[in-house]
């Protein structure tokens, strides 16, 4: 079952790493956290970020890494 978690909505984040070969995002890029789609397995959680660059890449827990900067 999937649920929407907006606990961290509005917080600023910085990309640490991603293994997506198609994104133009690079470590250090920043954006605003929107929500998390929480899955039954935490390793499948998806984090929605509104990137300052306009990218729409969602980050996958266990694959991508970010940190809060506020």
N, C-alpha and C positions, 0 to 999 in steps of 0.2 A: 504494500500500500504506500502511496506517495502522499506526502503532506508538504505544505508551503510554510516555510519558516522565515519571518521577516525580522527576527531579533536584531540582526546587525545592519538593517537597512539604513542607508545614509552615511555609513562609515567609509572612510577613505582607505583604499587598498593599493598595494604595490605588487606587481607581478615578480615572483622570484624565479619561476621556471615553468615551461610548458613543453610538451613533446609534440605539439601540433605542427606538422611540417608546412601547413598552408597559411598560418597566421602571420601577420606583419608585426604582431606584438613582440616586444623584447623585454628581457629582465629590466626592471626599473620603471616600466610604463605604469601609469596610475589610472585609477577609476573610482567609481562610487559603487559600493555593494548594494544590490537591490534585494535579493532573496536567495534562499537555498531550497531546492527541491530535495527533500529528505526521502530517501529510499529505505526499503527494509534492510538492505546491507549498506552500512556507512561508506564502504569503498565505492559506492555508486552514486553518492550525493553529487548534485550539480549546483554550482554557485554562479548566479547571474550577476555580472558586473557591467555597469555602464562605463565603458572605457573612454577616457578623455579623447582618444584618437578617433572615436566613432566605431570601433570594432564591436562586434556583437558576440565575441567568443565567450562561451560559458566554460568555467573551469571545472574539471572533474577531480574529485577527491581521490587521492592516491596516485594520480597521474600528473596533475599540475600543482603548483605551489604558489601561495601568495601570503602576504602579511598585512596586518592592519597598521596604518601609519598615523592614526589620530589618537 
